[in-house]
Amino acid sequence: MSRPQTPRSISGSTTPPPAILSWSTALGKRVRLGDTDDQAISTVGKIEASIEAGQWEAAAQLVDYFMEEAKVVFAIYSAWSEGFEDFLAVKGVSAAQLDDERAKLRSLLAFPDGGELDPEDRWLSLGAQAGEVANAMRGYLLSAKDALEQVDALRERWRQLHDRYADYQAGLLTFVARRFGEAALEDCFRHVLDPYLRERYGPFDIRERAYEETLFRNAYLSYEAMRGHLCGPDRRGDLEITEDSEKIVIAFDPCGSGGRQQRGDPIEGTPSRADPPYEFGVTTERHDWAWNEQGVCYYCAHCCFALELWPAEQWGHPVRVVDSPLYGESQADVPKKCTWTVYKTLEAIPPEAYERIGRTKPPL
């Protein structure tokens, strides 16, 4: 293994790194600094730029941060998996029946190496790999070529785990709908997501603070999570962000979770998760928790519930307004992108955003 010839990060260079991490008191965590154009660039891209600039400590810190973004998603899926399984148990599904369904999904969602889905084991292994890569960077033990290859291998291992864990959620939701009817998904979302939403989205409660005070949190949590979902055609975490005086619009081509499920996976050559062999559900009826649209994949419906319906019920307005592709649109020649819109004022949120979830915009 060859060492870099000139470790520029200790050679006296005062050139700032391609990305800067800082502590956010508002969020109580590390964040990536930068304007909206910079936030649209994947953390993988920032790691690569740091390597190419010879900024080895910056690259190592960004590897750590890449895992922080991934951890946001992994922790959510872990909590949801437990919650969906608990909901099924509460509804009377026996332990044996649940074990059988889990076994079917884990076999269906096997990794390319043949291993069945075991999220915790794969996550621990991924963390160990990330630590080794970052430590090798800090010790100047890698050439730029080797470092770039190892970062891509880390990204790919996270992609494989992420995608299967996202599909596992869709599989459990499909099991709920087929066992108890599609309308039961609302009770399922309320049972599982309510505690999570109270913790994660409690700061958006306008009874506690002005709407405008939540904008940075709202936008940054969106960037962080969706980079962690590895959005974009190359599955690196690249976003499309536009901003004007009224709103910030974040587009995913595709979203790495529901969007990929809808379109199918060109990387692994697998079809839409609504098609065989998966046959994960899409709405056939109209529901407030799925924008009153048919063709919403059950996984994508959680965005409607979590980002629009639930907060509108709690304190009167959506947190983000989501335009999700429908099954069919995602198979078009030019598949529709999913967008999240963060409006900068309550006044700017259009009445239609309330009407499609069965509500009326409240007077301001």
C-alpha distance (Angstrom), angle and dihedral (degrees) to the residues before:
residue distance angle dihedral
M1 . . .
S2 3.82 . .
R3 3.78 123.4 .
P4 3.81 122.1 -131.9
Q5 3.79 108.3 -93.4
T6 3.80 96.1 -135.1
P7 3.81 117.7 25.3
R8 3.78 92.5 -154.9
S9 3.79 94.1 -174.8
I10 3.83 88.5 72.9
S11 3.80 98.8 31.0
G12 3.78 96.9 89.1
S13 3.80 97.7 -91.8
T14 3.79 114.6 151.7
T15 3.80 93.7 -167.7
P16 3.81 108.6 129.3
P17 3.80 116.2 -121.5
P18 3.82 119.9 -101.8
A19 3.81 90.1 -106.6
I20 3.78 131.1 25.5
L21 3.79 125.0 -151.8
S22 3.77 120.3 -154.2
W23 3.78 139.0 170.6
S24 3.79 115.3 -99.3
T25 3.77 112.7 -150.6
A26 3.81 88.8 -169.4
L27 3.81 92.5 58.1
G28 3.80 98.9 28.0
K29 3.81 92.4 -130.4
R30 3.78 145.4 76.1
V31 3.78 116.8 -74.0
R32 3.77 137.9 -176.4
L33 3.79 111.6 -111.8
G34 3.78 120.3 -137.4
D35 3.79 144.3 93.6
T36 3.80 124.1 -80.6
D37 3.82 93.1 -84.4
D38 3.79 89.7 54.3
Q39 3.81 93.5 45.4
A40 3.80 88.7 56.0
I41 3.80 90.3 65.2
S42 3.78 113.8 90.9
T43 3.78 119.5 -112.2
V44 3.81 85.5 -123.8
G45 3.81 88.0 60.7
K46 3.79 90.7 49.4
I47 3.81 91.2 50.8
E48 3.79 90.1 51.4
A49 3.81 92.3 48.5
S50 3.80 90.2 50.7
I51 3.80 91.4 51.2
E52 3.78 92.0 48.6
A53 3.81 90.1 49.6
G54 3.80 91.4 50.9
Q55 3.81 91.1 -115.9
W56 3.79 95.7 141.6
E57 3.80 100.1 166.8
A58 3.80 90.3 47.6
A59 3.80 89.2 50.2
A60 3.80 91.4 49.6
Q61 3.79 92.4 49.8
L62 3.79 90.1 49.8
V63 3.81 90.2 52.2
D64 3.81 86.2 55.8
Y65 3.79 89.2 48.1
F66 3.80 92.4 48.5
M67 3.80 86.2 59.8
E68 3.81 90.5 49.0
E69 3.81 89.3 56.3
A70 3.79 90.5 47.0
K71 3.81 90.3 47.4
V72 3.82 91.0 59.1
V73 3.79 89.3 60.3
F74 3.79 96.8 38.3
A75 3.81 91.9 52.0
I76 3.79 91.1 50.2
Y77 3.80 93.3 50.3
S78 3.80 91.6 46.6
A79 3.81 91.4 52.7
W80 3.79 92.7 44.4
S81 3.79 94.2 48.3
E82 3.78 90.2 54.5
G83 3.80 91.0 44.0
F84 3.80 96.2 49.5
E85 3.79 90.7 47.6
D86 3.81 90.1 48.9
F87 3.81 90.3 50.8
L88 3.79 90.1 53.6
A89 3.79 90.5 50.4
V90 3.81 91.1 49.9
K91 3.80 88.8 51.1
G92 3.78 90.2 56.4
V93 3.79 103.4 -97.4
S94 3.79 106.0 150.0
A95 3.79 122.6 -123.3
A96 3.78 89.8 -113.9
Q97 3.80 92.7 52.2
L98 3.79 91.4 47.5
D99 3.79 91.8 48.2
D100 3.78 89.1 51.4
E101 3.80 92.4 51.9
R102 3.80 92.1 46.6
A103 3.80 90.5 50.6
K104 3.81 91.5 50.9
L105 3.79 92.4 50.4
R106 3.78 94.3 45.5
S107 3.79 90.5 51.3
L108 3.81 92.8 45.3
L109 3.80 90.5 49.4
A110 3.81 96.3 48.1
F111 3.80 118.1 154.4
P112 3.81 122.2 -109.1
D113 3.81 87.9 -103.3
G114 3.81 88.8 59.6
G115 3.78 96.6 -107.2
E116 3.80 117.7 137.3
L117 3.78 119.7 -119.3
D118 3.82 109.0 -77.6
P119 3.81 102.9 158.0
E120 3.80 99.2 -176.1
D121 3.80 95.0 50.6
R122 3.80 92.8 46.1
W123 3.81 91.5 47.2
L124 3.80 93.1 52.3
S125 3.79 90.1 48.8
L126 3.81 90.6 48.9
G127 3.80 91.1 51.6
A128 3.78 91.4 51.3
Q129 3.79 90.5 50.2
A130 3.82 91.8 49.8
G131 3.80 90.6 50.8
E132 3.79 91.6 51.5
V133 3.81 92.2 49.4
A134 3.81 93.6 48.3
N135 3.81 93.0 45.8
A136 3.81 91.0 49.7
M137 3.79 89.1 52.8
R138 3.79 91.6 50.0
G139 3.78 90.4 49.6
Y140 3.81 93.1 48.9
L141 3.79 88.7 -122.1
L142 3.79 96.9 136.7
S143 3.76 135.1 69.8
A144 3.78 115.1 -133.8
K145 3.81 89.5 -106.1
D146 3.80 93.0 51.8
A147 3.80 91.8 45.5
L148 3.80 92.9 51.5
E149 3.80 90.9 49.5
Q150 3.79 92.8 49.4
V151 3.80 92.7 48.5
D152 3.80 90.5 51.9
A153 3.81 90.6 48.0
L154 3.83 88.8 52.1
R155 3.79 91.0 49.8
E156 3.79 91.3 48.6
R157 3.80 93.1 50.9
W158 3.79 90.2 51.0
R159 3.81 90.1 47.8
Q160 3.78 91.8 54.4
L161 3.81 92.8 48.7
H162 3.80 94.6 41.0
D163 3.78 94.9 50.5
R164 3.77 94.5 48.9
Y165 3.79 92.9 46.3
A166 3.81 90.0 50.7
D167 3.79 89.7 49.3
Y168 3.81 89.7 49.7
Q169 3.82 88.9 60.4
A170 3.81 90.0 51.1
G171 3.78 90.2 48.8
L172 3.80 93.3 52.5
L173 3.80 91.8 47.2
T174 3.80 89.6 50.6
F175 3.79 89.7 51.9
V176 3.83 89.6 52.0
A177 3.82 92.3 50.6
R178 3.80 95.1 46.6
R179 3.78 93.0 46.8
F180 3.81 99.8 42.9
G181 3.81 106.2 14.0
E182 3.78 131.2 -92.3
A183 3.81 93.5 -84.2
A184 3.81 89.2 63.0
L185 3.80 88.9 72.4
E186 3.80 89.1 78.9
D187 3.80 91.5 59.9
C188 3.79 88.4 44.1
F189 3.80 92.5 53.6
R190 3.79 91.3 47.2
H191 3.80 92.6 49.0
V192 3.80 94.3 48.6
L193 3.79 106.9 29.0
D194 3.80 103.3 38.8
P195 3.85 96.6 80.9
Y196 3.81 91.7 43.3
L197 3.81 92.7 48.4
R198 3.78 94.1 48.9
E199 3.78 89.3 56.5
R200 3.82 100.6 38.9
Y201 3.81 99.4 36.1
G202 3.80 100.9 29.7
P203 3.84 90.5 100.1
F204 3.82 88.9 63.9
D205 3.82 91.7 64.4
I206 3.82 104.3 122.3
R207 3.80 89.6 -156.2
E208 3.81 86.0 70.0
R209 3.82 102.5 37.1
A210 3.78 138.9 3.0
Y211 3.79 116.6 -84.5
E212 3.81 91.8 -121.4
E213 3.81 90.4 58.2
T214 3.81 90.3 63.2
L215 3.80 98.3 55.4
F216 3.80 98.2 95.3
R217 3.79 91.8 47.7
N218 3.78 92.2 46.1
A219 3.79 95.3 49.3
Y220 3.79 96.8 40.8
L221 3.80 95.5 48.3
S222 3.80 86.7 52.1
Y223 3.80 93.3 52.0
E224 3.79 93.3 44.9
A225 3.80 96.8 48.0
M226 3.78 95.9 44.0
R227 3.79 93.2 48.0
G228 3.80 84.2 52.0
H229 3.80 89.3 53.6
L230 3.83 87.9 57.4
C231 3.78 95.3 -124.6
G232 3.78 122.7 -172.0
P233 3.80 136.9 66.2
D234 3.81 93.8 -75.4
R235 3.82 92.8 43.1
R236 3.79 94.4 -122.7
G237 3.80 99.8 123.2
D238 3.81 100.0 -96.8
L239 3.80 117.1 156.7
E240 3.79 135.2 -167.1
I241 3.80 110.8 -131.6
T242 3.80 127.8 -179.6
E243 3.78 125.8 175.9
D244 3.78 136.4 -168.8
S245 3.77 136.0 162.6
E246 3.81 93.4 -75.0
K247 3.79 106.6 36.4
I248 3.78 153.8 2.4
V249 3.81 114.2 -127.2
I250 3.80 119.9 -162.1
A251 3.80 116.4 -167.8
F252 3.80 128.1 -167.0
D253 3.80 123.5 -155.3
P254 2.95 85.1 -150.6
C255 3.77 121.9 -12.4
G256 3.79 103.6 -124.8
S257 3.80 94.0 -126.8
G258 3.80 118.6 30.8
G259 3.80 95.3 12.6
R260 3.78 91.7 54.3
Q261 3.81 89.5 46.4
Q262 3.78 90.5 53.8
R263 3.80 97.3 44.7
G264 3.78 100.8 36.1
D265 3.78 127.9 -119.2
P266 3.83 116.9 -77.9
I267 3.80 91.7 -178.4
E268 3.79 93.2 63.1
G269 3.79 95.8 24.0
T270 3.81 95.0 -119.7
P271 3.82 127.0 142.4
S272 3.79 133.0 -119.3
R273 3.78 110.5 -59.4
A274 3.81 87.6 -122.6
D275 3.83 88.3 65.4
P276 3.82 130.7 69.3
P277 2.95 135.0 -43.9
Y278 3.83 88.5 29.7
E279 3.81 104.7 32.9
F280 3.78 93.2 -178.5
G281 3.78 111.2 176.6
V282 3.78 133.4 -94.3
T283 3.78 123.7 -171.3
T284 3.79 115.6 -85.0
E285 3.81 92.5 175.8
R286 3.81 132.9 49.2
H287 3.80 119.3 -102.0
D288 3.80 135.2 170.9
W289 3.82 88.1 -128.5
A290 3.83 90.9 59.0
W291 3.82 100.9 43.7
N292 3.83 88.8 -96.7
E293 3.80 87.9 -82.1
Q294 3.78 131.1 132.4
G295 3.79 117.6 -133.0
V296 3.81 97.9 40.0
C297 3.78 109.4 141.6
Y298 3.79 110.9 -121.7
Y299 3.78 91.4 -120.1
C300 3.83 92.7 52.1
A301 3.80 90.1 50.6
H302 3.80 89.5 72.1
C303 3.83 87.8 70.5
C304 3.79 90.2 59.4
F305 3.78 92.0 47.2
A306 3.80 97.1 42.5
L307 3.80 102.0 36.8
E308 3.80 101.5 32.8
L309 3.80 119.8 12.0
W310 3.82 100.6 38.6
P311 3.82 96.9 46.7
A312 3.82 90.7 43.0
E313 3.80 88.1 55.0
Q314 3.79 92.7 46.5
W315 3.81 102.8 44.8
G316 3.77 107.8 -4.5
H317 3.80 109.3 -95.4
P318 3.81 142.7 64.4
V319 3.78 118.5 -101.3
R320 3.81 92.0 -144.2
V321 3.78 130.6 -0.3
V322 3.80 112.3 -128.8
D323 3.79 128.6 -158.3
S324 3.79 103.9 -165.2
P325 3.82 125.5 -170.9
L326 3.77 115.9 -116.3
Y327 3.77 125.4 -133.0
G328 3.79 105.1 -85.5
E329 3.78 94.1 31.3
S330 3.78 87.6 66.3
Q331 3.82 90.4 58.6
A332 3.81 94.6 50.3
D333 3.80 122.6 116.5
V334 3.80 87.4 -104.6
P335 3.81 103.1 30.2
K336 3.76 116.9 -148.4
K337 3.79 118.0 -106.3
C338 3.78 121.2 -130.9
T339 3.80 114.2 -122.2
W340 3.78 133.9 -162.7
T341 3.80 116.3 -159.4
V342 3.79 122.0 -160.3
Y343 3.80 107.5 -165.5
K344 3.79 115.7 -149.9
T345 3.80 95.3 -141.7
L346 3.78 135.6 24.2
E347 3.79 88.3 -121.6
A348 3.81 90.5 61.2
I349 3.82 94.7 57.6
P350 3.82 103.9 101.0
P351 3.81 121.3 -125.7
E352 3.81 89.2 -120.2
A353 3.79 90.0 67.0
Y354 3.80 88.4 64.5
E355 3.79 97.9 37.9
R356 3.80 95.0 57.0
I357 3.80 90.2 58.6
G358 3.80 92.6 48.4
R359 3.78 97.3 -99.0
T360 3.80 139.3 108.0
K361 3.78 123.8 -125.8
P362 3.81 106.1 -104.1
P363 3.80 120.4 -126.2
L364 3.81 113.3 -94.2
